[in-house]
Each structure stands twice: as C-alpha cells, then as structure tokens.
C-alpha cells in the first residue's frame, strides 16, 4: 500500500501475465504455414494432370487423322478397282 498499489491491481496484472504466458506457450514453433503454398501445390498437380490428358488427346486425334486418311485411300482404291473396265472381248 505504501507504493499506492491495491491488491486488485496486482491480481489483475498476474491474471494478464498468466494469460499471455499460456498463449505464448500454446503457439507452435517454427515458420508459419503458408496457406497459398498448399493451393499452389494443388494447382501444379492439376496442371500436370491436364497436360498429360491433353497429350493423350493429341495422340488420339493424330491417330484418328491417320486412320481417316488410310480409310479414304482404301476407299478410293477400291472405287478405282470397281471402275476399271473389263477388257472387251475381241470380236474377231
């Protein structure tokens, strides 16, 4: 009392100190986790998956184009075979 302090003030200070100490001890140590880092990893994974899917699609389209050209060539070849006139019998 001679310093002009009341026991209620000291009690309040102790309560605040205890609360801050508990908060400080409950915090995790080390660098804070960056929430964007997980999102970046997720997007990179999706990007890789989509690139792979695109490459497969391009291969399919390429094969379909080659198959179409081959079928067209075969179709034209058989049409020409059908058009070839039979040799007329020689009338003699």
Buried (B, 14 or more C-beta within 10 A) or exposed (E): EEEEEEEEEEEEEEEEEEEEEEEEEEEEEEEEEEEEEEEEEEEEEEEEEEEEEEEEEEEEEEEEEEEEEEEEEEEEEEEEEEEEEEEEEEEE
